[in-house]
Amino acid sequence: MPLPAGEGLLWRMTSERELKAAIDKFLRNVSFTAQREIEKAVRQALAAGKLKSGENLATAVTLSSPKIGLEVTIHQKIEL
């Protein structure tokens, strides 16, 4: 059954807001977790002598969701 005129737009707007909010929540979690894990690994590498202060650290993160065919890897250097 089609939505009455105007309600389809409202539904799409609400749906977009909910989608953006859900993605934002996911990305905040990823951000906090990734930062904590990188900091821990860097501290351990510095203490073990595997990494020196001032070095660039090559990093990558892969974002995937097989159900929607998403697979993207983001590469970035972290300057220590």
C-alpha angles and dihedrals in degrees: 000000000000120000118251115263111287095015092087089060092048091049091050092049092049090045091050091050091049091048092050091047092050092048091046091052091050093048093049089054091047091048095051093044094046093048092050093048095046092049091049093048093046092050091050092047092049091049092048092048093243091119133035128212110259094031123126114242116211110218138173137187126198120210114197141168112172093193092065097030095249118155118151129153120203118202122199137161117229114211109216 
